[in-house]
């Protein structure tokens, strides 16, 4: 892994994203998962939920997801049965929230607030914790962690939609150049594509930097 790799880390960190084919995290007017979740994908999500991840997120994602979780718990309108179950289940999952504006105590259960530097805090978590770490939304946090060389796995599930008119939250804007070595791929329900990589952050296109800066 490129950047400031922590070779002796105990806890692996994964950036985990769902995206449209054109690289958006969501789209205005579309339902959750773009309405394309199926039984294989939902079963896989349930399996992933048993792996004991601690989720890392920023303040904006915390505010959004905690509100949605509360609304789903109250059986509010606007959520499918599967989406509501996924949202309410997040309350039981350990979460670390990075923010200089939020204050303790956080109302979403099992949420720990970190007000200091996120990069230093995550590097320390990787050294001292054993449970796997995964991001939850939080696109700017994902970008910062990747740039800092702290990400062990980069995973996306690609949904077969192009949301050129309605897409929101462009995922890859501001990213460095990154080499990706595929370590897993899978298709869910004949339409969703999981792609998992080991990332290496580059200083520029291969061959453009000083010796040793590009991929091997």
N, C-alpha and C positions, 0 to 999 in steps of 0.2 A: 504494500500500500504506500502511496506517495505521501509527501508532507511529513509531519511530525509523528511518524508511526510509533505506537506504544507496543513494542513487540512482547513485553512481559505482561500485558493486560490480562486480567482474569475474565472480565465481562466483555463480550462482543457487542458492538453497536451496529445496528442496521437502520439505514434510511429506508422507509417503507412508504410507497406512494401508489395511488391509483390515478391514472391519467387517460385523457382522450388520445386518439391517435395523433392529434396535432399539439399535444403537450399542455393541455389545460387540466387543472385540478377539479373544476366544476363548471357548470354552465347555467346561466340564468333561465329559469322556467323548467329545467329538467329535474326529475326526481333524483333521489340519492342513488348512487351507482348507475346513473343514467338510465335507470329502470331495466337494466340488463343482468341483474344478479340471477343466478340459477342454483339448483340444488347442489351441484358439485362445488361451486364457489362458496356457497354458504356453509357446506360441510367442512371445507378446508379452513374457513375463517374460525369455525368452532374448534378445530384441531389446533390452530395457531393460538387460540385463547388459552389452551391448556399448557403452553410452554413456559409460562411464568415470566413474561416480559414485564419490565418496568418501562412505562411510556414517558418520553420526553416531549414537552410542548412549551410554546411561548404563550404570552398573555392573551393575544387575540384568539388563538385557538382554544385556550382554556375558557374564555368567556363564551365563545360560540358553542363549544361542545358541552360544557356544563349546563348551559341553558337548554340545549336540545335534549340532553339526557333527562333533565327535570321535566320537560314537556312530554317526553316519551313515557316517563314513569307515571305521569298523570293521565296517560292515554290521550294526549292531545291530538288534534287532527293534523294531517299533513305527513304522517309517517306510515309506511307499510308495516305489516306485522314483523317482517324480518328486520327492517331498519330499526324499528322501535326496540326490538329485543337486543340488537347490537349496541344501541345507544345506552339503554339501561344497564347492560352488563358492564359498561365501562366504569361504573361507580365502584365496583369491587376490585378494580385493577390498580396496582400502585402506579402513581403518576408523579413526575417531578416537573414543576412549572418554573420557568425562568422569566422573571419580571422585576423591573424596578418600580413599577406602579401599583401592583397588587399588594395587599397586606394580609398578614395572618390574623385570624385563622381563615383558611380557604374553606368555602362551603361545600365544594364537591368532595365526597368521601375519598379517603386514601390519596390525598393530594399534598405533596410537600413543596413548599415555596423556597426557591433559591433566588436571592436578590443580587448576588455577585456575578462575576464574569462567567458566562455559560461555558466557554471553552475550557477554562481552568477547572470548573466544577465537573464537567463531563470527563475530562482526562483523569481526575481524581476518582470518579465513580468507576471508570474502566479499570483502574489499578486496585481498587479496594472492594468492589462488589463481584459477586459470582453470577447473579441472575442476568440473563441477556437484556440488553437495552434496545429500544426501538423508538423511533420518532412517531408522532401522531400529528399529521398535518404539518403546520408550522414551517412553511416553505423557507423563510429567511433563516431559521435555525438550522434546517437541513443543509442549506447552502454553506453556512458558516462552519458547521461541523465537518462537512466534506472538504472544504478549503483548508481547514486546519489539519487534515490528515488523520482524523479520528474515526472515520467510518470504515468498518470491516466488510460490510455487505451493503450493496445498493440494489433494492428490489422494487420493481414496478409491476403493476397489473394493468395492462393496456386494454381499454374498452373500445370496441370497434365503432367509434363515432368521430366525426369531425365537427367541432363546434366553432367554426370560424366566425359566425355572427353572434353567438351567445356565450362563448367561452369566457370564463373568469379565472383569474389566478394562473398566469403563465408560470410554469414550473422552472424552466431552465434559464430564464433571464438572469444575467449576472454570474452565471457559473464559470469556473475556470475550465480549461481544457482537461478532459478526464479520459484516460484509457480504461476500458471495461473488459474484464475477462469473465465470460459467462461460465457460471458454475451450476445453473439449474434453469430449466424451462419447462413449462407445462401449459396445457390448454384446459380451460374449464368450460363445460357446457357447450363445447363446440364453437365458442366465440370469444372468450376472454383469454388473454395470453399473459402468463406469468413469466417474467424474465428476472433472473437474479445474477448479480455480478460481484466480483471483487474489484473495487475501484483503485486506480492509481492517478493521483493528481499530477498533471504535467505543467511545466513552466511555459509551454507553448506547443505549437505543432511539432510532431516528432522530427528531430534533426535541426530544429531552429535555435535551440538553446545550447548552453555549455555542455561539454561531455558529461554523460551520466544523468542529464535532466530528462531525457526521453525514455520511452519504454524499452525494456530489454529485448 
